[in-house]
Amino acid sequence: MSENENKNDSTEAENVKEPESTNAEKIGAEKIDADIKVGEGGTDAVAKEQPSGEMPPPPATFEALLSMLFTQSMAMLGQIPDPATGQPTVNKPYAKHFIDVLEMLGEKTKGNLSDQEKKMHSEALHAMRMAYVSVKQS
């Protein structure tokens, strides 16, 4: 390749422009940024955006995560009725999965939890294990 061809190729690469963002893309990106900032610090703006009558999502905390895993485990052990049927359902493999996830979470966060978080984790894990062994497989 000649020196002139190399110069032309580099000049063409420099002249290539990125496509302009549309107004909708810019507004969408701003909304996502705002949602991320709200999620980091509080739920006021998220709560305002919810349609009337709906509860806003819980804050993204370790306690909320423990609560979700605990609730799912209890539901899989028949301790909470299935909302669709109103009847309790037992699914021990899924219940064990939620127990294992909570156990793994404890290992991965060891040394990084407050005393309250450690206590909540320990109590939730204990309650989930006791419920698991008390439920007979159907």
Secondary structure, 3 states (H helix, E strand, C coil): CCHHHHHHHHHHHHHCCCCCCCHHHHHHHHHHHHHHHHHHHCCHHHHHHCCCCCCCCCCCCHHHHHHHHHHHHHHHECCCCCCCCCCCCECHHHHHHHHHHHHHHHHHCCCCCCHHHHHHHHHHHHHHHHHHHHCCCC
